[in-house]
Amino acid sequence: MLEQVIDQYWKTVVDTIQEGVMIVNKNGRIVFVNGSFEKITGYSRQEAQGKSCHLLQCDTCEKARCLTGENWCDLFKVGCIDMKRCTLTHKNKGRVQVLKNASLLKDALGNVVGAVETLTDISDIVEKDHQIEAFRRQLQQENGFHNLLGTSRAMHQVFELIRNAARSDAPVLIQGESGTGKELVAQCIHDIGPRLEQPFVKVNCAALNESILESELFGHVKGAFTGAVKDRKGRFEAAKDGDLFLDEIGDLPFYCQVKLLRVLEENIIERVGDNTPTPVNTRIITATNRSLKEDVRTGKFREDLFYRINVIPIQIPPLRERAEDIPVLVDSFLLRNRLKTQSAIQGVSNRAMQSLMAYPWPGNVRELKSAFEYAFVTCHGTVIRREHLPLQVFLSGTSSPTTDNQLPHKDETQKQQLLRALDQSGGNQSMAARMLGVSRVTVWNRMKKYDIDLNRKERVGEAK
C-alpha cells in the first residue's frame, strides 16, 4: 500500500529536490530514495531499496525495538527529528556530514505506516568552518591575541592590559573610536578570565529607550509601571557571577548613573518598583567612544562614577596610528571573504595595498572590513586592485604612486620578487611586505619556503 502511494503521488516531485529523501516502512526497510539521496550516500536505488536503513550507519540513530518487534528506530517513539546534525557512511567516500529531518507517515486512520527522512549535505559548510577555525588559531598564534589582530607595539600593550584586567575583578573602562573593536576586547577579557563559565551579558546603553533602560538593567516588579504585568529580572541578575558589558556608557541617563554607582559601591541592586536590595557579584566592563573626562567637565557624566568605572583603563589606538597592522588585517579579511563567498580572489595588488596603507581609516577596523566586502563584490578577477576599492580609499593612494623599481617585474619568479623587495627595503620584512602587497607573515613564510637567510649575501640574480 505504501509503495503504491509513493508511486502515485511522490516519486516525480521528490526526485527533483536537492535534499536526499528516504522513506522506510515500519520495520526500517527502505522503500524509496530519490536522486539526491543517491548522490549524498553513493548508494543507488537498487542498492538501497529493500535494505535496512542501518545501511547508512547514522551516528545519531537510537535503536528502540518495541514489544511487537516492528519498530526498529527511536523515531517511531519520538515522532519526529528536527534539524539534527549527524554523519552517515558514504558507500565510497567515508563519513558524510548531513542535516537530518524526519517524520512519521500515517494512513487515513492515523496508523503509522512508515517514516520519511530528508538529508541535507553540509560537508562543504563543515569543511569551511574547520578552515576558518584553523585560520583563526593561526592568526591568534602569529599575529594577535585571541580574536584581536595586530603585531604593532600599541596592540601588544593592549594585549598585556587585557591579560591584567582578566585576572582582576576591578571595573574596566575600554575607550576608543568607533570601529576599533571595544566589544571584542570586552569579550576577550571575559573569555580568558576566571568568570569564563559564567554569563557574559551585553547592554548597549545608546540603543535602549530611556524609559526602559532602568528596567533592562535592574529589572522590575509587577505593577511598577504600565505594561509591567509580571516580575522581571534585569541584566545584572542575568549576569549573575559573570561579566556585564555596558557599551556606550557615556549615553547612560543621569538617573541611571546614580543607581549604577550604588551597585559599584555596595554590590546590590533594587528592581524598579521595589525597595528590597538584591546582592550581585557581577564585574562591570564599560566602553565608550566619547571623552568621559570632557563629559565630566560639562556635567553630563558623574565624576564619582567616572572614577569608579575607570579603575582599569584600556585605550584602543585607532587604525591610522598602527598602520603596520593593516597587512595582517588584510590577510584576515581576504581569507574570510574568500571562504565565505567561494571567490577566486587570491590577493591584493601592490598599488591597492599602497592605497590601503595611505588611507586614514576614520571608521577603523570596521571600515576596513567593509572595504573588503565591497572589493569582493566589485572584483571579478583573482587580484583586488585599486579600482575595486571604495572611492575614498582609491583616491588616498593617488598622491604617492609606486615607482617602477618598487613594482615586481612580471617575468620574475616569486622568489626573485621577494629577494628584490628585501634588497630594496634593507631586509625590513614589514616594508618588503608592503611593497609586495602581502602581510609580514607571508614574507616570513616565503623566506622559509625558499630558504632565504638575510645573513647570507643572497641577491636577486642568484634566484633560480
Buried (B, 14 or more C-beta within 10 A) or exposed (E): EBEEBBEEEBEEEBBEEEBBBBBBBBEBBBBBBBBBBBEBBBBEBEBBBEBEBEBBEBEEBEEEEEEEEEBBBBBBEEEEBEEEEBBBBBBEEEEBBBBBBBBBBEEEEEEBBBBBBBBBBBBEEBEBEEBBEEBBEEBBEBBBBBBBBBBBEBBEEBBEBBBBBBEBBEBBBBBBBEBBBBBBBBBBBBBBBEBEEBBBBBBEBEEBEEEEBBBBBBBBBEEBEEEBEEBBEBBBBBBBEBBBBBBBBBBBBEEBBEBBBEBBEEEEBBBBBBEEEBEBEBBBBBBBBBEBEEBBEEEBBBEEBBEBBBBBBBEBBBBEEBBBBBBBBBBBBBBBBBBEEEBEBEBBBBBBBBBBBBBBBEBBBBBBBBBBEBBBEEBEEEBBBBBBBBEBBBBBBEEEEBEEEBBBEEEBEEBBBBBBBBEBBEEBBBBBBBBBBBBBBBBBEBBEEBEBEEEEEBEBEEBE
